[in-house]
Amino acid sequence: MRIVKSSYVMGAASYSQCVVSDIPQIAVAGKSNVGKSSFINFLVNDSKLARTSKLPGRTRLINYFLINQDSQDEFLLADLPGYGFAKVSDAEKLKWSDLLEKYLAKETMLKHVFFLVDIRHDPTKDDVTMYNYLFKNHLPFTIVATKADKIGKSQVRNRLRAIASFLHVGESNLVAISSLQKMGKDAILDRIDKVLQAHRDSLVQVEEEQEDVEE
């Protein structure tokens, strides 16, 4: 698939403010400063769509972006609040955690999660918590290893293998990305294509089942 159009929709500070729509959603999750905004901008080929910052903890909302509007590949990309940022109050951490958990638990149009980790390091305790939540709640996800340009190309495969081993997942469920080296984008777009096709197939199946009932 190709992303030919993208636009910012809105930000939600609480679950009650989240977008209500029948458009499929794909979420981007990860710790603060892991590169979520850079990942989104790289994916849509627009360096200014998602705001980037060298300071962690900037994403305090669920920010929605509409991708490929009015096409069969239309979907909402939801940039979730970063976790694991220490320099905020406990009350603020609880607010972010509540928003994140409610979205993941209640959003019926959520079809996939891109779970970002830093390729240079083993997953943090907070990363493991997120992984366990996605796994135990049967939320389909892909692990995206960011900042691959920060290590040598010869080290990428070894780091992917180490992260896969740490989280007890297959290496096929990890994708290394680098906007500078133009690495990993095709694999991510292919994954999105499969997610959207599965969603379309499920709608067709529901329609066929309804027709059988009516007959």
Beta strands, then each sheet from edge to edge (+ up, - down):
strand 1: 6-12
strand 2: 25-30
strand 3: 62-67
strand 4: 75-79
strand 5: 110-118
strand 6: 141-146
strand 7: 174-176
sheet 1: 1+ 3- 4+ 2+ 5+ 6+ 7+
end
